[in-house]
Amino acid sequence: MINTIPIPISTFPTDFVFFFCLGSLVFHYTSRADTLSPASTQDLHISRAEEILNKESGWRSLTGTTNFGYISSNLDREPACRLAFDLFINRICGYVGSYYVALRGQVDALVFAGGIGERSDALRRAVIDQAGCLGFTVDEEANSNVPKGDDNVVVLDVGRTDAKHRTLICLTDEQFEMARSCAEDDGLWGPKG
């Protein structure tokens, strides 16, 4: 249950901790931070609040770490890791479901990208297990054997061939893309001449 989350509360106002435990701030962002009452944050300076939101909330508050590899490899040994993982899967599937309905089921694929999406077969398996009712599947062998470092492969299909929708992994290189974007932006380099 959410009310049993082990959170160090010595520096948090009581109302803030309760709000935090309800899950609105489980990850690094929130859409409802404005619902905190003035009484609960009266003595909380904005820089301290930013520090709490950016460095002490999310996985760190639930598990003590932001290392998703550690969290996903300790699901059976540490209840806090299981809770953080399950909350994350629930949050992802909430978005998948919302977009699926908004698109009226006209979906080509569910795409996993970025560090966690590319590297965590457990995450992909759990999301697909929960979103399977929408027609997504995962081929266990393909999902567990994603090649690493193959420059020729950018998109991998890890879904079963009989699925209604495809399940893909898109290998990304965010740092390269940011550097390329900056290199191509003439406004960053000043006038030529």
C-alpha positions in Angstrom: 0.0 0.0 0.0 1.2 3.5 -0.7 0.9 4.7 2.9 3.7 2.2 3.9 6.4 3.8 1.7 9.5 4.2 3.8 10.4 7.9 3.2 12.8 9.8 5.4 10.5 12.5 6.7 12.6 14.5 9.1 12.9 17.5 6.8 9.5 17.5 5.2 6.4 19.2 6.5 3.7 16.6 7.3 1.2 17.7 4.7 3.9 17.6 2.0 5.0 14.1 2.9 1.4 12.9 2.7 0.9 14.5 -0.6 4.2 13.0 -1.8 3.1 9.5 -0.7 -0.1 9.7 -2.7 2.1 9.5 -5.9 1.7 12.9 -7.6 5.4 13.4 -7.2 6.6 9.9 -7.6 8.8 10.8 -10.5 10.7 13.9 -11.5 7.8 15.9 -12.6 4.2 16.6 -11.5 1.2 18.1 -13.0 -0.4 18.9 -9.6 2.3 20.6 -7.6 0.0 23.6 -7.3 -2.3 21.6 -5.0 0.1 21.9 -2.0 -1.5 24.0 0.6 0.2 27.2 1.8 0.2 25.9 5.4 2.2 22.8 4.4 4.9 24.8 2.6 4.9 27.9 4.8 8.5 27.4 6.0 9.7 25.8 2.8 12.0 28.1 0.8 11.6 27.8 -3.0 15.2 26.6 -3.5 14.7 23.9 -0.9 11.4 22.9 -2.6 13.2 22.7 -6.0 15.9 20.6 -4.4 13.3 18.2 -3.0 11.5 17.9 -6.3 14.6 17.5 -8.4 17.0 15.6 -6.2 15.1 13.9 -3.4 11.8 12.8 -4.9 11.0 10.1 -7.3 12.9 6.8 -7.2 15.5 8.2 -4.8 12.8 8.8 -2.1 11.3 5.4 -2.6 14.5 3.3 -3.0 17.5 5.5 -2.1 18.8 5.4 -5.7 17.9 6.7 -9.1 19.7 3.8 -10.8 16.9 2.0 -12.7 19.2 -1.0 -13.3 19.6 -1.5 -9.6 15.8 -1.0 -9.0 14.8 -3.5 -11.8 17.3 -6.1 -10.7 16.1 -6.1 -7.0 12.4 -6.4 -7.5 12.1 -9.7 -5.6 14.6 -8.7 -2.9 13.5 -5.2 -2.0 9.9 -4.2 -1.6 10.8 -0.5 -2.2 12.2 -1.4 -5.6 9.1 -3.4 -6.5 6.9 -0.5 -5.4 8.9 2.1 -7.5 9.0 -0.3 -10.5 5.2 -1.0 -10.3 4.4 2.7 -9.9 6.6 3.5 -12.9 4.9 0.8 -15.0 1.5 2.1 -13.9 2.4 5.7 -14.9 3.7 4.6 -18.3 0.6 2.4 -19.0 -1.6 5.4 -18.0 0.0 7.4 -20.7 -0.2 4.5 -23.2 -3.9 4.1 -22.5 -4.7 7.8 -22.7 -2.9 8.1 -26.0 -4.4 4.9 -27.3 -7.9 6.2 -26.6 -7.2 9.7 -27.9 -5.9 8.1 -31.2 -9.0 5.8 -31.2 -6.9 2.7 -31.5 -5.3 3.9 -34.7 -1.8 3.0 -33.4 1.1 1.6 -35.4 3.4 0.7 -32.6 4.5 1.1 -29.0 8.1 2.4 -29.1 10.6 2.1 -26.3 13.5 4.5 -26.5 16.1 6.2 -24.3 18.3 4.5 -21.8 15.6 2.6 -19.8 13.4 1.8 -22.8 16.4 0.4 -24.7 18.1 -1.5 -22.0 15.4 -2.9 -19.7 13.7 -6.0 -20.9 11.9 -6.2 -17.6 10.3 -2.8 -18.1 9.2 -3.6 -21.7 7.8 -7.0 -20.5 5.9 -5.4 -17.7 4.5 -2.6 -19.8 3.4 -5.0 -22.6 1.9 -7.4 -20.0 -0.3 -4.6 -18.7 -1.0 -3.1 -22.1 -1.6 -6.4 -23.8 -5.3 -5.9 -23.8 -4.7 -3.2 -26.4 -3.1 -5.6 -28.8 0.6 -5.2 -27.9 2.7 -8.3 -27.5 6.4 -9.1 -26.8 8.5 -11.9 -28.2 10.4 -13.0 -25.1 13.5 -14.1 -27.0 13.7 -10.9 -29.1 13.0 -8.8 -26.0 15.7 -10.5 -23.9 18.4 -10.5 -26.7 18.6 -6.9 -27.8 22.0 -6.3 -29.5 24.1 -3.6 -28.0 26.3 -1.3 -29.9 25.4 -2.3 -33.4 25.6 0.9 -35.4 23.7 -0.6 -38.3 20.5 -1.3 -36.2 18.4 1.7 -35.1 14.9 0.1 -34.8 14.2 -3.4 -33.5 10.9 -5.2 -33.5 10.4 -7.2 -30.3 6.8 -7.9 -30.7 5.3 -11.2 -31.9 4.3 -11.4 -35.6 0.6 -12.1 -34.7 0.2 -8.9 -32.7 -2.4 -6.3 -33.6 0.3 -3.6 -33.1 4.1 -3.6 -33.3 6.3 -3.3 -30.3 9.6 -1.5 -31.2 12.8 -0.4 -29.6 14.4 2.7 -31.1 18.0 3.0 -30.2 18.9 6.6 -29.5 22.0 8.7 -29.0 20.7 11.9 -27.3 24.1 13.4 -26.8 25.0 13.0 -30.5 21.7 14.5 -31.5 22.1 17.5 -29.2 25.7 18.1 -30.5 24.5 17.7 -34.1 21.7 20.1 -33.5 24.0 22.7 -32.0 26.6 22.2 -34.8 23.9 22.8 -37.4 22.4 25.9 -35.7 24.1 28.9 -37.4 22.7 31.2 -34.7 25.0 29.6 -32.1 28.1 30.3 -34.1 27.6 33.9 -34.9 28.0 35.6 -38.2 30.3 33.9 -40.7 33.0 35.8 -42.3 
